[in-house]
Amino acid sequence: MLFVVEKIVKRLTWLILLAFPALVLAQDVPEPAGTAEVVPTTAVDEASQESGAAPQEAGDEAGDEAGQPDENEGEGGENNPEDLIGLLCCCGFWSVIPIVLLIIFLVRRANAKKRTETLSGVAAELNLEFSPVGEESLKVQLGQFPLLNKGRKGQLTNVCVGGTDEVELRIFDYRYITGYGKNRRVHRQTVVAMQSALLNLPEFRMRPERMFDRVGQMLGLQDIDFEEHLAFSQQFVLQSDMAEQTREFFDNALLDFFAARSGWSFETRSGSFIVYRPKKLVEPAEFKSVFEDGFGCFTALRERLERS
């Protein structure tokens, strides 16, 4: 809802910027001079005869009235109520925009604070350590993954840390920005990261397949497909600088595992992996299931390595 309101405000701002010069020019255009009413000569003569005044005098009086400026015109015309209303409306638009933007900012900050407080409680229930803001060392440690190299101003927040003797687990929100101006976009997603000496994995990256990816494949975009497992290949784009090792690593059991989890993105490095749904922040109520999904991925990868 906030995104829709913010988008409307931005469009309204551009509309005002475009319309304001036209409004100013419209105020400066002089009105065409009115045509003085011509009094018929016959009417003047008849009026003169009835009143006893000379026709010439009546005509002079009519001429004086036609040429005499209205005392209410002139300087008083500058205070036209319509002009004032237009000015107030224009100023009103400009004053509303900052207020709406301020409301959006305050609501977002309140929601972020509430999310942090809620996730802190969830982390305590799951026996995980919690930090509202991720340390820079953690960002550097995870900087090898493509996700953390996208856009600019990457930020880790709401970091939960735990694990077992076999694996170290981290769950966090990751935010980054792409584009500038009206094309500026903020991307947020909840990420599960796992590290273990048992994960001797080939490096690959997997993401949901989009409509334009098929066109990209015609132009040479890499996508490792499995003709014997179309359920997986139709859902994901799989890429790797170690294509042959990656193809061998994905046996039928692993393909079945990921095919049942549409919408996931998955990135690996030797000894670690991250999994997330692009542009999706997990609701606190679903945090436990994300925790379980992370361990499910670790188990599936470990079992695949044991089958080698």
C-alpha positions as CSV (number, residue, x, y, z in Angstrom):
1,M,0.0,0.0,0.0
2,L,2.8,2.4,0.9
3,F,4.5,1.7,-2.4
4,V,1.3,2.6,-4.3
5,V,0.9,5.9,-2.4
6,E,4.5,6.8,-2.9
7,K,4.2,6.1,-6.6
8,I,1.1,8.3,-6.9
9,V,2.9,11.2,-5.0
10,K,5.8,11.0,-7.4
11,R,3.6,11.1,-10.4
12,L,1.6,14.0,-8.9
13,T,4.9,15.9,-8.4
14,W,5.8,15.6,-12.0
15,L,2.3,16.6,-13.1
16,I,2.5,19.7,-11.1
17,L,5.9,20.6,-12.4
18,L,4.6,20.3,-15.9
19,A,1.3,22.1,-15.3
20,F,2.6,25.0,-13.2
21,P,4.2,26.9,-16.1
22,A,1.0,26.6,-18.1
23,L,-1.0,28.0,-15.1
24,V,1.3,31.0,-14.8
25,L,1.1,31.7,-18.5
26,A,-2.7,31.5,-18.4
27,Q,-2.8,34.1,-15.6
28,D,-0.6,36.5,-17.7
29,V,-2.8,36.3,-20.9
30,P,-4.9,39.5,-21.1
31,E,-8.6,39.1,-21.7
32,P,-9.9,40.4,-25.0
33,A,-11.4,43.9,-24.9
34,G,-15.2,43.9,-24.7
35,T,-17.4,45.4,-27.3
36,A,-19.2,48.5,-26.2
37,E,-23.0,48.3,-26.6
38,V,-24.2,50.6,-29.4
39,V,-27.3,52.5,-28.6
40,P,-29.6,52.7,-31.6
41,T,-30.1,56.3,-32.9
42,T,-33.9,55.9,-33.1
43,A,-34.1,54.8,-29.5
44,V,-32.1,57.8,-28.5
45,D,-34.4,60.1,-30.4
46,E,-37.5,58.6,-28.9
47,A,-36.1,58.9,-25.5
48,S,-35.2,62.5,-26.1
49,Q,-38.6,63.4,-27.3
50,E,-40.3,61.9,-24.2
51,S,-37.9,63.4,-21.7
52,G,-37.6,66.7,-23.5
53,A,-33.8,66.5,-23.8
54,A,-32.0,67.2,-27.0
55,P,-31.0,64.1,-29.1
56,Q,-27.4,65.3,-29.1
57,E,-27.3,65.6,-25.3
58,A,-28.7,62.1,-24.9
59,G,-26.1,60.8,-27.3
60,D,-23.4,62.6,-25.4
61,E,-24.6,61.1,-22.2
62,A,-24.6,57.6,-23.7
63,G,-21.1,58.2,-25.1
64,D,-19.9,59.4,-21.7
65,E,-21.3,56.3,-20.0
66,A,-19.7,54.0,-22.7
67,G,-16.3,55.7,-22.3
68,Q,-16.4,56.1,-18.5
69,P,-14.3,53.3,-16.8
70,D,-15.9,51.4,-13.9
71,E,-14.6,52.5,-10.6
72,N,-14.4,48.9,-9.5
73,E,-12.2,47.9,-12.3
74,G,-8.5,48.7,-12.7
75,E,-6.4,48.0,-9.7
76,G,-9.3,46.1,-8.1
77,G,-9.2,43.5,-10.9
78,E,-5.8,42.2,-9.7
79,N,-7.5,40.7,-6.7
80,N,-9.8,38.4,-8.7
81,P,-11.1,35.6,-6.4
82,E,-10.5,33.0,-9.1
83,D,-6.8,33.9,-9.3
84,L,-6.5,33.6,-5.5
85,I,-8.2,30.2,-5.5
86,G,-5.9,29.0,-8.3
87,L,-2.8,30.2,-6.4
88,L,-4.0,28.6,-3.1
89,C,-4.7,25.3,-4.9
90,C,-1.3,25.2,-6.5
91,C,0.4,26.0,-3.1
92,G,-1.8,23.4,-1.5
93,F,-0.5,20.7,-3.8
94,W,3.1,21.6,-2.9
95,S,2.4,21.6,0.8
96,V,0.6,18.2,0.7
97,I,3.4,16.3,-1.0
98,P,6.0,16.7,1.8
99,I,3.4,15.8,4.4
100,V,2.5,12.6,2.5
101,L,6.2,11.7,2.1
102,L,6.7,12.3,5.8
103,I,3.8,10.0,6.6
104,I,5.2,7.3,4.4
105,F,8.6,7.6,6.1
106,L,7.2,7.5,9.6
107,V,5.0,4.5,8.8
108,R,7.9,2.6,7.3
109,R,10.1,3.4,10.3
110,A,7.4,2.3,12.7
111,N,6.9,-1.0,10.7
112,A,10.6,-1.6,10.6
113,K,10.9,-1.1,14.4
114,K,7.9,-3.4,15.0
115,R,9.5,-6.1,12.8
116,T,12.8,-5.9,14.6
117,E,11.1,-6.3,18.0
118,T,9.0,-9.2,16.8
119,L,11.9,-11.0,15.2
120,S,13.9,-10.5,18.4
121,G,11.3,-12.5,20.2
122,V,11.2,-15.2,17.5
123,A,14.9,-15.5,17.7
124,A,14.8,-16.0,21.4
125,E,12.2,-18.8,21.0
126,L,14.5,-20.5,18.5
127,N,17.6,-20.1,20.7
128,L,19.2,-17.9,18.2
129,E,21.4,-14.9,18.9
130,F,19.9,-11.7,17.5
131,S,21.4,-8.4,16.3
132,P,19.3,-5.6,14.8
133,V,22.1,-4.5,12.5
134,G,24.7,-6.8,10.8
135,E,28.4,-6.2,11.4
136,E,30.5,-5.1,8.5
137,S,32.6,-8.2,8.9
138,L,29.6,-10.4,8.2
139,K,28.9,-8.5,5.0
140,V,32.5,-8.9,3.9
141,Q,32.3,-12.6,4.7
142,L,29.2,-13.1,2.6
143,G,30.4,-10.7,-0.1
144,Q,31.4,-13.6,-2.4
145,F,27.7,-14.3,-3.2
146,P,26.2,-12.5,-6.2
147,L,23.2,-11.3,-4.3
148,L,25.4,-9.2,-2.0
149,N,27.1,-7.6,-5.0
150,K,23.9,-6.3,-6.6
151,G,23.0,-2.6,-6.6
152,R,24.4,-0.2,-4.0
153,K,24.1,0.6,-0.3
154,G,23.6,-3.1,0.7
155,Q,22.5,-3.4,4.3
156,L,22.0,-6.4,6.6
157,T,19.5,-6.1,9.4
158,N,17.7,-8.4,11.9
159,V,20.5,-10.9,11.9
160,C,19.8,-14.2,13.7
161,V,22.8,-16.6,14.3
162,G,22.7,-20.2,15.5
163,G,23.6,-23.7,14.4
164,T,25.0,-27.0,15.4
165,D,28.4,-28.7,15.5
166,E,28.1,-29.4,11.8
167,V,26.8,-26.2,10.4
168,E,26.5,-22.5,11.3
169,L,23.2,-20.8,10.4
170,R,22.4,-17.1,9.8
171,I,19.0,-15.6,8.8
172,F,18.8,-11.9,8.0
173,D,17.0,-9.2,6.0
174,Y,19.1,-7.8,3.1
175,R,18.3,-4.5,1.4
176,Y,20.0,-2.9,-1.6
177,I,19.1,-0.2,-4.1
178,T,19.1,-0.1,-7.9
179,G,18.5,2.8,-10.4
180,Y,18.2,6.5,-9.8
181,G,15.5,9.1,-9.8
182,K,12.1,7.8,-10.8
183,N,13.7,4.5,-11.7
184,R,15.1,4.0,-8.1
185,R,14.1,0.7,-6.6
186,V,14.7,-0.7,-3.1
187,H,14.9,-4.5,-3.0
188,R,14.4,-6.4,0.3
189,Q,14.5,-10.1,1.0
190,T,15.0,-12.5,3.9
191,V,18.1,-14.6,3.4
192,V,19.3,-17.9,4.9
193,A,23.0,-18.4,4.9
194,M,24.8,-21.6,6.0
195,Q,28.5,-22.5,6.4
196,S,29.9,-26.0,7.0
197,A,33.2,-27.8,6.3
198,L,31.0,-30.7,5.0
199,L,29.7,-28.6,2.1
200,N,32.3,-29.3,-0.6
201,L,30.0,-27.9,-3.3
202,P,30.5,-26.8,-6.9
203,E,29.8,-23.1,-7.3
204,F,26.5,-22.4,-9.0
205,R,23.6,-19.9,-8.9
206,M,20.0,-20.8,-9.4
207,R,17.0,-18.5,-9.7
208,P,13.3,-18.6,-10.9
209,E,13.0,-18.5,-14.7
210,R,11.3,-15.5,-16.2
211,M,9.6,-15.0,-19.5
212,F,12.6,-13.1,-21.0
213,D,15.0,-15.8,-20.0
214,R,13.9,-18.0,-22.9
215,V,14.7,-15.1,-25.3
216,G,18.1,-14.8,-23.5
217,Q,18.8,-18.5,-24.1
218,M,18.4,-17.9,-27.8
219,L,21.0,-15.1,-27.5
220,G,23.4,-17.3,-25.7
221,L,22.4,-16.9,-22.0
222,Q,23.6,-19.9,-20.1
223,D,21.0,-22.1,-18.6
224,I,21.9,-25.7,-17.6
225,D,18.8,-27.7,-18.5
226,F,17.9,-31.3,-17.7
227,E,15.8,-32.9,-20.5
228,E,14.9,-35.8,-18.2
229,H,13.6,-33.4,-15.5
230,L,11.5,-30.7,-17.2
231,A,9.7,-29.9,-13.9
232,F,13.0,-28.4,-12.6
233,S,14.3,-26.9,-15.9
234,Q,11.0,-25.0,-16.6
235,Q,11.1,-23.4,-13.2
236,F,14.7,-22.4,-12.8
237,V,17.7,-20.8,-14.5
238,L,20.8,-22.7,-13.4
239,Q,24.2,-21.1,-14.2
240,S,27.8,-22.0,-13.2
241,D,31.4,-21.4,-14.3
242,M,31.7,-25.1,-13.4
243,A,29.0,-26.3,-15.8
244,E,30.0,-30.0,-16.1
245,Q,30.6,-30.4,-12.4
246,T,27.2,-28.7,-11.6
247,R,25.4,-30.9,-14.1
248,E,26.8,-34.0,-12.5
249,F,26.1,-32.7,-9.0
250,F,22.3,-32.4,-9.8
251,D,21.1,-36.0,-9.6
252,N,17.4,-36.9,-9.7
253,A,17.0,-36.7,-6.0
254,L,18.4,-33.2,-5.8
255,L,16.4,-32.1,-8.8
256,D,13.2,-33.4,-7.1
257,F,14.1,-31.5,-4.0
258,F,14.4,-28.1,-5.7
259,A,11.5,-28.7,-8.1
260,A,9.2,-28.8,-5.1
261,R,10.4,-25.4,-4.0
262,S,9.4,-23.0,-6.8
263,G,10.4,-19.3,-6.4
264,W,13.6,-20.0,-4.5
265,S,17.0,-18.5,-5.4
266,F,20.0,-20.5,-4.4
267,E,23.7,-19.6,-4.5
268,T,26.7,-21.7,-3.5
269,R,30.4,-21.3,-2.7
270,S,32.6,-24.1,-1.5
271,G,31.7,-24.6,2.2
272,S,28.6,-22.4,2.1
273,F,25.3,-21.5,0.5
274,I,22.5,-18.9,0.7
275,V,18.8,-19.4,-0.2
276,Y,16.1,-16.7,-0.5
277,R,13.0,-15.6,-2.3
278,P,13.8,-12.5,-4.4
279,K,12.2,-9.3,-3.2
280,K,10.3,-11.1,-0.4
281,L,10.6,-10.3,3.3
282,V,9.4,-13.3,5.4
283,E,6.7,-12.5,7.9
284,P,7.8,-13.1,11.5
285,A,5.1,-15.8,11.8
286,E,6.8,-17.7,9.0
287,F,10.3,-17.4,10.4
288,K,10.3,-20.8,12.0
289,S,9.5,-22.4,8.6
290,V,12.4,-20.5,7.0
291,F,14.7,-21.8,9.8
292,E,13.5,-25.3,8.9
293,D,13.9,-24.8,5.2
294,G,17.5,-23.8,5.7
295,F,18.3,-27.0,7.5
296,G,16.4,-28.9,4.9
297,C,18.7,-27.5,2.2
298,F,21.7,-28.4,4.2
299,T,20.5,-31.9,4.7
300,A,19.7,-32.4,1.0
301,L,23.1,-31.1,0.0
302,R,24.9,-33.2,2.6
303,E,23.0,-36.4,1.5
304,R,23.9,-35.6,-2.2
305,L,27.6,-35.4,-1.2
306,E,27.3,-38.7,0.6
307,R,25.9,-40.3,-2.6
308,S,29.0,-39.4,-4.6
